[in-house]
Amino acid sequence: MTDNQQDTIRLSLTKPLDEMAIREISSNVRGQVIHPPDDGYDEARTVFYGGFDRHPAAIVRVADATDVSRVVALAREMGLELAVKSGGHSLAAHSTTDGGIVLDLSEMKNLEIDVPGRTAWAETGLTAGEYTAATGAHGLATGFGDTGSVGIGGITLGGGVGYLVRKHGLTIDNVLAAEIVTADGELLRVDAERYPDLFWAIRGGGGNFGVVSRFRYRLHEVDTIVGGMLVLPATPEVIASFVAEAEAAPEELSTIANVMVAPPMPFLPEEVHGHLVVMAMLVYAGEIEVGERAVAPFRALATPIVDELKPMPYPEIYPPEEGDYHPVGSARTMFLETIDLPVAETIVDHLRVSRAQMAVAQIRVLGGAMARVPEEATAFAHRSSRIMVNVAALYERPDEAPVHEPWLTAFAAALRQGEGGAYVGFLGEEGEERIREAYPGSTWERLADIKGRYDPTNLFRLNQNIPPATEGRTTEQR
């Protein structure tokens, strides 16, 4: 596709909706159609991250996969910009639009759990917390991320790096099948045998290829875990030692450590407010006695400020969240090979000089089950990466971004090792070069080819976009 053709498509996607178009959409779907000046419009157009004030022409809370197909077809026929919203946690606000249509999956929450077969069919309006609570009632789980309010649709399409990543792999490593509406409005069931290229692409390739209405997941026996929050004073020695212990720990243990200036949260002693801490979440998915031994080295790194590590049902790892919390900020994501003492010193030095309301370096040690999946098996191309780091600055107003972006850019550059890479689930609006870092080498080429076959006009472009390589669709073997 030429630049002129892409520009034509981009311009055509910004046409406003009139009342006749709204009526046509309403008459074609079972779900609710919300548009200005309807009551609830402002709430419906809100996404998780603050600072985005976009006004869709219509928000369609679809009722089922048939609704999804009809909305996709209408968006294509009317030349509407189409945003897809599962939980609305896109850092770049890709789940909303100005003047287009939002396909809102939040009412699609059907969950069919096959307890003996250890599988579940889950609609993509479910959040990670809702899914985990329901499967946890049977002592079963699929790993997602670290936030319960995230929609399972978005986090699965990006990969899914969470509390079970070392024991049971990425979320996509536990996807057995999916039902997806492609750009032509067709609903396809995809798996390793039917449409295998498309099945490969949606496991890590983001929302580029269609709207997944439901996933079939593998479930694992995860009942009582040893885990919770551990807060330690943050010195370079503690940070480097924490990472070393996390790498040496049994695969049953996954950790997410936030190095940050302690905020004035009620569970933190007042004397540590404003001081650097490691606020870590640990999950040991295995025998309780072994888990107690596995977390002991982390407690021994320094005198804990908060120690909530204990046996608990796995769903409790997702605590209730404030519904009106909409953080404003910027972030960078990358993969590192090591966090030794000099790297830890770099982290501390940069966090100390930040002027942000909250500055964070989040560290996720990888490996284990995730690393044993062949790199070419899915569109997630960072299997051999040892550590994922996300650095972020949170502030009060969007117009403060120019103050904090230089610090963030310098911080990310100081940490970068080798190719750096990027996790698509934590990318903001950073341009094609960064998207290519998420999909290096042949992964990008293969994704672009599949994009060209299933979405040649780039209807699904509100995402970390992979432009179609060719026009025209070929049929894969079912």
MODAQUI-V484732 format. One record per backbone hydrogen bond with DSSP energy under -0.5 kcal/mol. NH is the residue of the N-H (numbers start at 0). CO is the residue of the C=O. Records with the same first field share a line. If there is no record, write none. Layout:
# MODAQUI-V484732
NH = CO / CO
This chain:
# MODAQUI-V484732
5 = 1
6 = 2
7 = 3
8 = 4
9 = 5
10 = 6
11 = 7
12 = 8
13 = 10
14 = 11 / 78
21 = 17
22 = 18
23 = 19
24 = 20
25 = 21
26 = 22
27 = 23 / 24
28 = 24 / 25
31 = 60
33 = 31 / 58
37 = 34
40 = 37
43 = 39
44 = 40
45 = 41 / 42
47 = 87
48 = 87
49 = 326
52 = 50
55 = 53
56 = 99
57 = 99
58 = 33
59 = 101
60 = 31 / 58
61 = 59 / 103
67 = 63
68 = 64
69 = 65
70 = 66
71 = 67
72 = 68
73 = 69
74 = 70
75 = 71
76 = 72
77 = 73
78 = 74
79 = 74
80 = 12
82 = 80 / 100
83 = 93
84 = 102
85 = 83
92 = 89
95 = 92
98 = 54 / 96
100 = 80
101 = 57
102 = 82 / 100
103 = 59 / 101
104 = 84 / 102
107 = 104
108 = 106
111 = 120
112 = 110
113 = 111 / 118
114 = 112
117 = 113 / 114
118 = 113
119 = 216
120 = 111
121 = 119 / 214
122 = 109
123 = 212
124 = 107
125 = 107 / 122
127 = 149
128 = 147
130 = 126
131 = 127
132 = 128
133 = 129
134 = 130
135 = 131
136 = 132
137 = 134
138 = 135
139 = 134
140 = 219
149 = 146
151 = 125
152 = 123
154 = 150
155 = 151
156 = 152
157 = 153
158 = 154 / 155
161 = 159
162 = 144
164 = 161
167 = 163
168 = 163 / 164
170 = 158 / 159
171 = 158
172 = 169
173 = 170
174 = 171
175 = 173 / 215
176 = 215
177 = 189
178 = 213
179 = 187
180 = 210
181 = 179 / 185
182 = 453
184 = 181
187 = 179 / 185
189 = 177 / 187
190 = 193
194 = 192 / 476
198 = 194
199 = 195
200 = 196
201 = 197
202 = 198 / 199
203 = 156 / 201
204 = 200
205 = 156
207 = 204
208 = 205
209 = 206
210 = 180
211 = 209
212 = 178 / 210
213 = 178
214 = 121
215 = 176
216 = 119 / 214
217 = 173
218 = 117
219 = 140
221 = 138 / 219
224 = 311
225 = 283
226 = 224 / 309
227 = 281
229 = 279
230 = 305
231 = 229 / 277
233 = 275
234 = 232
238 = 234
239 = 235
240 = 236
241 = 237
242 = 238
243 = 239
244 = 240
245 = 241
246 = 242
247 = 243
248 = 244
252 = 249
253 = 251 / 282
255 = 280
256 = 362
257 = 255 / 278
258 = 256 / 360
259 = 257 / 276
260 = 358
261 = 259 / 274
264 = 262
267 = 264
271 = 268
272 = 268 / 269
273 = 261
274 = 271
276 = 259
277 = 231
278 = 257 / 276
279 = 229 / 277
280 = 255
281 = 227
282 = 253
283 = 225
284 = 251 / 282
285 = 283
290 = 286
291 = 287
292 = 288
293 = 289
294 = 290
295 = 291
296 = 292
297 = 294
298 = 294
299 = 295
300 = 297
301 = 298
303 = 301
304 = 230
305 = 230
307 = 228
309 = 226
311 = 224
313 = 222
315 = 312
316 = 313
317 = 314
318 = 316
324 = 321
325 = 323
327 = 394
329 = 392
331 = 390
333 = 388
334 = 419
335 = 386
343 = 339
344 = 340
345 = 341
346 = 342
347 = 343
348 = 344
349 = 345
350 = 346
351 = 347
352 = 348 / 349
353 = 349 / 350
356 = 393
357 = 393
359 = 391
360 = 258
361 = 389
362 = 256
363 = 387
364 = 254 / 362
365 = 385
368 = 165
369 = 164 / 366
370 = 367
371 = 367 / 368
372 = 368 / 369
376 = 373
377 = 374
378 = 199 / 202
379 = 202
380 = 378 / 437
384 = 381
385 = 335
386 = 335
387 = 363
388 = 333
389 = 361
390 = 331
391 = 359
392 = 329
393 = 357
394 = 327
399 = 396
400 = 397
402 = 399
403 = 399 / 400
404 = 400
405 = 401
407 = 403
408 = 404
409 = 405
410 = 406
411 = 407
412 = 408
413 = 409
414 = 410
415 = 411
419 = 416
420 = 418
421 = 436
423 = 421
425 = 422
426 = 423
429 = 427
433 = 430
434 = 430
435 = 431
436 = 432
437 = 433
438 = 434
439 = 436
442 = 439
443 = 438 / 440
444 = 440
445 = 441
446 = 442
447 = 443
448 = 444
449 = 445
450 = 446
451 = 447
452 = 448
453 = 449
454 = 450
457 = 454
460 = 458
461 = 81
462 = 460
464 = 462
466 = 464
468 = 447
475 = 473
